[in-house]
Amino acid sequence: MKKCFFILTIAVLTMVKTVNAQTGTESLKVFWPDEYKWKIASNQKNQTARMIELIPGNETLNNWSMIGTMMSMKGIINSDMTNVMKALFDKTKARSPKARLIMVEKGGTAKNPWIMFKIESPYFTNSKVPESQYYYVIQGNQNLFTNFVAVKQASLGPLFVEKWAKIFKKSQLMYN
């Protein structure tokens, strides 16, 4: 997962319109549902990005049924949400040739656009275990935030999508 984090960081950095040197103190607060008793499984940080992985309290990073990932890329502004979505899908498609991308919803303001989409993968080149992710990407004033929840299923049903869309829409950009 760590290798994927750094590859993803580089991919996103190369496809955005502007990179701003400001680091700022902007963050995105996501209200992860208490029912899973989330715990931090991984917390990685470098000069340009931070990634936190959450898993249900009774699971491990090597054996999870659901995983939540929060990623922030510092100084990334003016991102085209469709391009970000396509770049994330392209990274998955390289490892999962039968993966499907489904754009669910776009919104926000001109300064803070967001997009929600799902990537459904029935298998990967190195694993027969399916995995599907529901993404929420939002452009902050100073940073780009990519969040997703993943489950080991070949597809995501409408109730799952509806639940997580509500959760992600309640997220708040915070400024310290």
CORVEN-V682467 format. One record per pair of residues at least 6 apart in sequence whose C-alpha atoms are under 6 Angstrom apart, sorted by the first residue. I is the first residue (numbers start at 0). J is the second residue. Records with the same first field share a line. If there is no record, write none. Layout:
# CORVEN-V682467
I->J + J
This chain:
# CORVEN-V682467
15->78
16->77 + 78
17->76
18->74 + 75
19->74 + 75
20->74
21->74
22->73 + 74
24->174 + 175
25->173 + 174
26->172 + 173
27->171 + 172 + 173
28->170 + 171
29->170
35->55
36->55 + 56
37->53 + 54 + 55 + 56
38->53 + 54 + 56
39->52 + 53
40->52 + 53 + 60
41->51 + 52
42->50 + 51
43->49 + 50
47->72 + 73
48->71 + 72 + 73
49->70 + 71
50->69 + 70
51->68 + 69
52->67 + 68
53->66 + 67
54->66
64->150
65->149 + 150
66->148 + 149
67->147 + 148
68->146 + 147
69->146
70->144 + 145
71->143 + 144
72->142 + 143
73->142
74->141 + 142
75->142 + 143
76->141
92->98
94->123 + 124
95->123 + 124
98->119 + 120
99->118 + 119
100->117 + 118
101->116 + 117
102->116
103->115 + 116
104->114 + 115
105->113 + 114
106->112 + 113
107->113
111->138 + 139
112->137 + 138
113->136 + 137
114->135 + 136
115->134 + 135
116->133 + 134
117->132 + 133 + 134
118->131 + 132
119->131 + 153 + 154
120->129 + 130 + 131 + 153
121->129 + 153
122->128 + 129
129->151 + 152 + 153
130->150 + 151 + 152 + 153
131->149 + 150 + 152 + 153 + 154
132->148 + 149
133->147 + 148
134->146 + 147
135->146
136->144 + 145
137->144
